[in-house]
């Protein structure tokens, strides 16, 4: 399963630097609390486009984890 997470740069950046992009700001604030599974994104106040924009800036990334059964 794939999940989004904040990179070290994303953990360190000032959230106010994203004030012109409120969805990105919300997304990064949420990612700082912990990983977000891709299937959770639809239920949140931001969208995949905001996460992709953060990824282009190096503030978050995707990773996969194999669930344990």
Long-range contacts (C-beta under 8 A, 24 or more apart in sequence): 1-37, 1-38, 1-39, 1-64, 1-65, 1-66, 1-67, 2-37, 2-38, 2-62, 2-63, 2-64, 3-35, 3-36, 3-37, 3-38, 3-62, 3-63, 3-64, 3-65, 4-31, 4-35, 4-36, 4-37, 4-38, 4-41, 4-51, 4-60, 4-61, 4-62, 5-31, 5-35, 5-36, 5-60, 5-61, 5-62, 5-63, 6-31, 6-32, 6-59, 6-60, 7-58, 7-59, 7-60, 7-61, 9-58, 9-59, 10-54, 10-58, 10-59, 10-60, 13-59, 21-50, 21-53, 23-47, 23-49, 23-50, 24-50, 24-53, 24-54, 26-50, 27-51, 27-54, 27-60, 28-54, 28-59, 28-60, 31-60, 35-63, 38-62
